């Protein structure tokens, strides 16, 4: 067999092929290491930042500044199971099932947040955080604990001022201007949500001037800042900060829906802070009940726009009565402040100060007039509680066009409504599909006035209602649970 010899060129080609195959095999085994190196190098900070690093550093700096000024507040309230006022509604239950001896003392604990507003240790928080507390303990970010005492608190604004005594000056937050806050601005909330101390969350101002938000379950002056910065139980009393690191709100509530929280505007706190420091709130008073001006009420009063605060009743011998204010007046401005939201006037009148003379622009009889009054200190009288009364079984006088029946109110109903002149007609039945029902009228309401006619009894109501016809605009002044209220609707 003849063996063929390879030429020198063929040998070189064969050696090149062997070398190339080794390179391919080597590269196959090193692919994972190479990919890992690529991932590692692509993830380092030498690359392009997709968010401005200055913004990131600013947020970190603000958090580092704010955290030492925010405190955790722990409260304890002592209470006993036992006789109270001669009644023992739960004593036997607890004695039988839990063997709790009558009169045994227990402690109820609560948590919240607050923030320091000066180096001497004054702290702003919510009233509902410290209300009723027998012991208050404040924890700083360095885990230092101090006993605290209440300096002043105000249930009507849900704001409280407490104080700790520290041997050294404390870091504190500056108070900003919540009126200058704009919807869409970035805000930061700091607090102790769900017991997680000194938590920082970020969001924006979703809306301003939210009313009828009552985190403490009480009737308060509310003008809340709405935010999507995460606020949870335990955040109450902590600060809401603007981009300058200033406190522009006191976190107070979280809505049922996720992602919505509310804060008390800091300007509200600044208004009453001088009185909180003195430990007593003294409000001024004008002596009216007011309500919102609906489109229908504005139309019936000849008011060009549904704005201002409609006076539904005037308290006898009050500053308002002395100045000549009347039911059906619409207050358009108060002490230079335009009344764009009807219940703003309650805040203006209560914080202006007793003895101050204020000018008002009022809409009366389809024209503007000027009235001035001198505010007085708010009296401490409590309103008479009212409830439903089912004493009237008769259908009384009926108005087909209004879709309701009335009767003369009983002495009990008059007393519950605080009515001293024995005048009015109480609604005892109402057609659910009537315009009156859709306008919000209900059985138990006492009609005091129909358009401009004073209603003395059911017969006068029947006579006044007989002049109405379909398509008329009707305005009723009613008494509901002791409050005066105007209702307007087209029949």
KATAUR-V441828 format. One record per residue. N is the residue number from 1. PHI is phi as a letter, one per 30 degrees, with the letter a starting at -180 (999 if undefined). BURIAL is b if it has 16 or more other ideal C-beta (glycine too) atoms within 10 Angstrom, else e. D_LAST is the distance of its C-alpha to the last C-alpha in Angstrom with 2 decimals. Layout:
N/PHI/BURIAL/D_LAST
N/PHI/BURIAL/D_LAST
This chain:
1/999/e/123.10
2/d/e/122.70
3/c/e/120.29
4/d/e/118.34
5/d/e/118.19
6/d/e/114.99
7/d/e/115.29
8/d/e/114.42
9/d/e/111.26
10/d/e/110.07
11/d/e/110.60
12/d/e/108.44
13/d/e/105.66
14/d/e/105.80
15/d/e/105.65
16/d/e/102.63
17/d/e/100.81
18/d/e/101.54
19/d/e/100.30
20/d/e/97.09
21/d/e/96.29
22/d/e/96.68
23/d/e/94.24
24/d/e/91.66
25/d/e/92.12
26/d/e/91.91
27/d/e/88.73
28/d/e/87.17
29/d/e/87.88
30/c/e/86.58
31/d/e/83.24
32/d/e/81.23
33/d/e/82.81
34/d/e/82.07
35/d/e/78.43
36/d/e/78.05
37/d/e/79.61
38/d/e/77.20
39/d/e/74.13
40/d/e/75.47
41/d/e/76.21
42/d/e/72.86
43/c/e/71.03
44/d/e/72.77
45/d/e/71.32
46/d/e/73.44
47/d/e/70.78
48/d/e/67.78
49/d/e/64.86
50/d/e/61.45
51/b/e/59.69
52/e/e/60.95
53/e/e/63.53
54/d/e/62.76
55/d/e/59.16
56/d/e/60.48
57/d/e/63.01
58/d/e/60.41
59/d/e/58.17
60/d/e/61.24
61/d/e/62.34
62/d/b/58.93
63/d/b/58.91
64/d/e/62.46
65/d/e/61.48
66/d/b/58.33
67/e/b/59.58
68/d/b/61.99
69/c/b/59.25
70/c/b/56.94
71/b/b/57.66
72/c/b/56.95
73/c/b/55.78
74/c/b/56.69
75/b/b/55.54
76/b/e/56.67
77/b/e/54.98
78/d/e/56.98
79/a/e/55.45
80/b/e/56.80
81/d/b/56.05
82/l/e/56.54
83/d/e/55.30
84/b/e/52.45
85/i/e/51.27
86/i/e/53.03
87/c/e/51.15
88/b/e/52.78
89/d/e/49.97
90/b/e/51.86
91/d/b/55.49
92/d/e/56.74
93/d/e/55.10
94/d/e/56.83
95/d/e/60.08
96/d/e/60.29
97/d/e/59.40
98/c/e/60.54
99/h/e/63.14
100/c/b/61.56
101/d/e/63.08
102/d/e/60.78
103/j/e/60.59
104/d/e/61.70
105/c/e/60.51
106/b/e/58.85
107/c/e/57.79
108/c/e/54.52
109/c/e/54.97
110/b/b/52.63
111/b/b/53.04
112/a/b/51.44
113/b/b/52.38
114/a/b/52.91
115/b/b/54.56
116/d/b/57.21
117/c/b/56.33
118/a/e/59.74
119/d/e/63.39
120/d/e/63.47
121/j/b/61.35
122/d/b/57.82
123/b/b/55.30
124/c/b/51.52
125/a/b/49.59
126/d/b/46.38
127/d/b/45.99
128/d/b/45.17
129/d/b/48.53
130/c/b/50.60
131/d/b/48.43
132/i/e/50.39
133/d/b/53.48
134/c/e/56.88
135/b/e/58.80
136/b/b/57.92
137/b/b/60.24
138/c/b/59.94
139/c/b/61.73
140/d/b/62.63
141/d/e/63.20
142/d/e/66.96
143/i/e/66.30
144/d/e/67.14
145/c/e/65.40
146/b/b/64.60
147/d/e/63.04
148/b/b/60.02
149/b/e/58.42
150/d/b/54.93
151/d/e/54.97
152/a/b/51.29
153/b/b/48.01
154/b/b/44.34
155/d/e/41.84
156/d/b/38.83
157/c/b/40.00
158/h/b/41.99
159/b/b/45.11
160/b/b/48.58
161/b/b/51.98
162/b/b/55.11
163/b/b/58.78
164/c/b/61.99
165/c/e/65.52
166/c/e/67.50
167/d/e/71.15
168/b/e/70.42
169/d/e/67.71
170/c/b/64.85
171/d/e/63.21
172/b/b/59.70
173/c/b/56.70
174/d/e/55.58
175/c/b/51.95
176/c/b/50.11
177/c/e/47.05
178/d/b/43.88
179/d/e/41.88
180/d/e/44.14
181/d/b/43.43
182/c/e/41.90
183/d/e/40.07
184/j/e/42.74
185/d/e/45.61
186/d/e/48.12
187/b/b/48.15
188/b/b/50.44
189/c/b/49.74
190/b/b/52.70
191/l/b/52.83
192/b/b/53.94
193/d/b/51.52
194/h/e/52.39
195/i/e/55.57
196/c/e/56.88
197/d/b/58.10
198/h/b/57.67
199/c/b/55.69
200/c/b/54.60
201/b/b/51.68
202/b/b/50.34
203/a/b/47.02
204/b/e/44.70
205/d/b/41.82
206/d/b/38.82
207/a/e/36.17
208/b/b/35.92
209/i/e/33.55
210/d/b/32.27
211/c/e/30.35
212/h/e/29.85
213/c/b/33.16
214/b/e/35.01
215/d/b/38.43
216/c/b/39.79
217/i/e/36.91
218/c/e/36.27
219/d/e/33.63
220/b/b/35.30
221/d/b/34.83
222/b/b/34.40
223/a/b/34.75
224/d/b/36.62
225/d/b/38.68
226/c/b/38.08
227/b/b/41.22
228/c/b/42.70
229/d/b/46.03
230/d/b/46.76
231/b/b/45.81
232/b/b/46.55
233/e/e/47.11
234/j/b/49.98
235/d/b/48.86
236/e/b/46.89
237/j/b/48.38
238/d/b/50.22
239/d/b/49.92
240/c/b/48.00
241/c/b/50.32
242/c/b/49.98
243/d/e/52.73
244/c/e/54.72
245/i/b/55.06
246/c/b/52.92
247/d/b/50.53
248/c/b/47.02
249/a/b/45.22
250/c/b/45.77
251/d/b/44.94
252/b/b/42.66
253/a/b/40.73
254/b/b/40.60
255/d/e/37.42
256/d/e/37.17
257/d/e/37.58
258/d/e/41.14
259/i/e/42.07
260/b/b/39.46
261/b/b/40.59
262/b/b/39.51
263/b/b/41.58
264/d/b/41.09
265/e/b/41.76
266/d/b/45.23
267/d/b/44.17
268/d/b/42.16
269/d/b/45.42
270/d/e/47.44
271/d/b/45.21
272/c/b/45.98
273/e/b/49.46
274/e/e/51.39
275/d/b/49.83
276/d/b/50.41
277/d/e/54.07
278/d/e/54.23
279/i/e/52.72
280/a/e/49.79
281/c/b/46.32
282/c/e/45.29
283/c/b/41.74
284/d/b/40.40
285/a/b/37.21
286/c/b/34.79
287/i/b/32.72
288/b/b/29.03
289/c/b/26.36
290/b/b/24.41
291/b/b/21.71
292/d/e/20.59
293/c/b/18.63
294/d/b/15.95
295/e/e/14.96
296/d/b/11.52
297/d/b/13.60
298/d/b/16.18
299/d/e/14.01
300/d/b/12.77
301/c/b/16.48
302/i/e/17.93
303/d/b/19.88
304/e/e/21.38
305/b/e/21.43
306/d/b/19.89
307/b/b/23.17
308/i/b/24.88
309/b/b/24.34
310/d/b/21.71
311/d/b/23.47
312/c/b/21.62
313/a/b/24.64
314/b/b/28.16
315/d/e/31.14
316/e/e/33.22
317/i/e/36.55
318/d/b/35.70
319/e/b/36.66
320/d/b/33.03
321/d/b/32.89
322/d/e/36.37
323/d/b/35.31
324/j/e/32.32
325/d/b/29.41
326/b/e/26.18
327/e/b/22.88
328/i/b/20.40
329/d/b/23.50
330/c/b/23.53
331/d/b/27.08
332/c/b/28.00
333/b/b/31.67
334/b/b/34.01
335/h/e/37.79
336/i/e/37.81
337/c/e/35.62
338/d/e/32.47
339/d/b/29.59
340/d/e/28.40
341/c/e/27.42
342/e/b/25.67
343/d/b/28.04
344/d/b/31.14
345/d/b/31.20
346/d/b/32.13
347/d/b/35.17
348/e/b/36.15
349/d/b/35.96
350/d/b/37.87
351/c/b/40.67
352/d/b/41.29
353/j/e/43.63
354/d/e/43.87
355/j/e/45.12
356/d/e/43.81
357/c/e/42.16
358/b/b/39.28
359/c/e/37.39
360/b/b/33.64
361/c/b/31.44
362/b/b/28.18
363/c/b/25.04
364/b/b/24.21
365/h/e/22.64
366/i/e/22.29
367/a/e/25.94
368/d/e/28.40
369/b/e/30.81
370/c/e/33.69
371/b/b/34.21
372/b/e/37.15
373/b/b/37.78
374/c/e/40.63
375/d/b/39.90
376/b/b/41.45
377/d/e/42.59
378/d/b/39.93
379/d/e/40.50
380/c/e/41.13
381/d/e/38.81
382/c/e/36.95
383/d/e/33.42
384/d/e/33.11
385/d/e/32.11
386/b/b/29.12
387/b/e/28.20
388/d/e/26.19
389/b/b/27.07
390/c/e/27.07
391/d/e/28.64
392/d/b/25.76
393/c/e/26.03
394/d/e/24.34
395/d/e/20.77
396/h/b/20.79
397/d/b/18.03
398/c/b/15.05
399/c/b/11.57
400/d/e/10.55
401/d/b/7.07
402/d/b/6.64
403/i/b/9.16
404/b/b/11.90
405/c/b/15.23
406/b/b/17.24
407/b/b/20.91
408/d/b/23.39
409/d/b/24.53
410/d/e/28.14
411/e/e/30.86
412/d/e/31.05
413/d/b/27.40
414/d/b/27.79
415/d/e/31.01
416/d/b/29.65
417/d/b/26.87
418/i/b/29.51
419/c/b/27.95
420/c/e/30.80
421/c/e/29.28
422/h/e/28.06
423/c/b/24.63
424/k/b/21.20
425/b/b/19.26
426/c/b/19.47
427/d/b/16.95
428/c/b/19.13
429/a/e/17.00
430/b/b/13.77
431/d/e/12.62
432/d/e/13.63
433/c/e/11.45
434/d/b/8.08
435/d/b/5.84
436/d/b/7.76
437/d/e/10.86
438/d/e/10.63
439/d/b/10.32
440/j/e/13.54
441/d/b/13.24
442/a/e/16.05
443/e/b/18.31
444/j/b/20.68
445/d/b/18.41
446/c/b/19.21
447/d/b/16.64
448/c/b/18.77
449/a/b/16.62
450/c/b/13.26
451/h/e/13.14
452/c/e/16.82
453/c/e/17.49
454/d/e/19.77
455/c/b/19.10
456/d/e/22.58
457/a/b/21.94
458/d/b/19.80
459/d/e/20.62
460/d/b/19.40
461/d/b/16.07
462/d/b/15.88
463/d/e/16.88
464/d/b/14.49
465/d/b/11.41
466/d/e/12.94
467/d/e/12.48
468/d/b/8.68
469/b/e/7.48
470/e/e/5.29
471/j/e/5.25
472/d/e/5.73
473/c/e/6.51
474/c/b/7.20
475/b/b/10.58
476/c/b/12.36
477/c/b/16.09
478/b/b/17.29
479/c/b/20.80
480/b/b/21.47
481/h/b/25.11
482/i/b/26.38
483/c/e/24.36
484/d/b/21.84
485/a/b/18.71
486/c/b/15.78
487/b/b/12.43
488/b/b/9.74
489/a/b/6.48
490/c/e/3.81
491/c/b/0.00
